[in-house]
Every structure is written in C-alpha cells, then in structure tokens.
Amino acid sequence: MDRKRINRWTRWFAIIMAAAFALGTVFLGVGSSTGNLFSGCSKSSTPGSLSSSSTFEERAAFFEDQIKQNPQDKDSMLALANLYADSSVGRYDDAINYYNQYLVLSPKNPDILTLIGKASMDKGDAEGAIKAYTEVIQVAPTNAFAYFKLGEAAKNSGQNQVAILAWTKYLEINPNDPNAQLIKDEIAKLVALPPVTTEQTTTVPGSPGTSIPLTPTP
C-alpha cells in the first residue's frame, strides 16, 4: 500500500468528521442554552461575553464560568472541550475531562465518544482511543467511521487482529468506499504478520464471535 496515500486519506477523513461534529458547537448557534456567542458582541471582548477577537484564555474563562453557573450546561462543556482539543492548544486531557462530564449528563452519546477517541488519538493514547471507539460501536453498531478509526488505533498500538476485524467490518458496512482496495491491501499486510497476544481477550462488537487480543483498559 502507498502509505502516503492512505495517511493523507485518513487525515482528510478525520478532518471531515471532526468538522461535522464541530459545526454546531463552535459558535453555539440558535437553540443552545447560551445562544450565538458572537451575536450582539462588539469587536472587543467585554466581561461575560465573547467576540471574534477573544483570546484562548478569555474563551476558556467564559465557558468555565458558564459551567460554574449551570453545571448542566452541556453546550458550554462541549465548546470548552473542543477548545482544549484544538491542535493549536493540545490540552487533550482537559478536553477528555469535559467530554466525560458531558457524558455524565448524556450517557453513551456516540458523537461525544467519537470526540474522546479523536482526542485520545491526537495525544498519542491509542488504547484510550480503542476504548472510546469500541464504546461508540456498542452504542451504534453500524457506525462505519468508528470501525475505521478503531482499526487505525488498534494498528497503532500493535493490536493487528483487532485492526483486521475492525477494518473488515468497516468494509462490510461501507463496501463502496473509493479507497476500499487500499484498506484491503492494509488488511492483507496485517494478516501476514504474527498475531499479538495478551492475557485478556475481547471481541470487536458487530464482528463474528472471534476472540481477539485487546490490551485491558480501566
């Protein structure tokens, strides 16, 4: 497989999905508990409000204050988590913390679990990403994107059999993917490698009942 091609495709795939999740949260549009953050704001930021020129510190303080005033404010939790998860900020642990606070109020939300998976991958925690994407699949067993990302995370952590099953399931759900042959080629390469074994095994949700190695997670 041309690794440059699949890596480039993977990055675009992740960017598109992340953008879809972020569109409704970055500006907290109509219907959110805080309203449109930029409506009625002047060019400069004033206490208790945001503008297009607000700094990272001002945005973080604003959302933290919103959460302090209303611990049920999921919109502010999500906006703050997305702010911390931005690659220019890179505070992935803080992002995951607020995503998890959101999950307390909205358990098993597949979109939030997906964002936890992405933040985990971005900080280099492949095992955390595996856990998150597996939970997405348990909630939404036809979520092709989660299977694809699970395969990617599993491969990065050396869990080749998990990656094989996840990508195989991805192709079952999304057989017309224009890059299907690239994924098949990658699966074939992994099949040719020796399996990685651990003491604990599990199965990829939605796959045949094949037992596969998986590093234990808390």
ZIZI-V296265 format. One line per field, one symbol per residue. ss: DSSP state (H for helix, E for strand, - for the rest). phi: phi as a letter, one per 20 degrees, with the letter a starting at -180 (. if undefined). psi: psi as a letter, one per 40 degrees, with the letter a starting at -180 (. if undefined). Layout:
ss = ???
phi = ???
psi = ???
//
This chain:
ss = --HHHHHHHHHHHHHHHHHHHHHHHH-----------------------------HHHHHHHHHHHHHH----HHHHHHHHHHHH------HHHHHHHHHHHHHH----HHHHHHHHHHHHH---HHHHHHHHHHHHHH----HHHHHHHHHHHHH---HHHHHHHHHHHHHH------HHHHHHHHHHHH---------EE---------EE-----
phi = .fffffffffffgffffffffegedfdlfgoefdmffefmeffeedgnbccfdffgfffffffffffffcfefffffffffffffgffdmefffffgfffffffecfmffffffffgfffffendffffggffffgffecfdffgfffffffffffeneffffgfffffgfffcfegfdgffffffffffgfeffedcfdcbcfgnegfefcfbfgcg
psi = ihdddddddddddddddddddddeddegaheieeahdeheiidiiiheiiieeiiddddddddddddddgeegdddddddddddehdedfgddddddddddddddgifhdddddddddddddeegddddddddddddddgeegdddddddddddddeegddddddddddddddgeehefddddddddddddeiiihiidiiaihheiifhhiihhii.
//
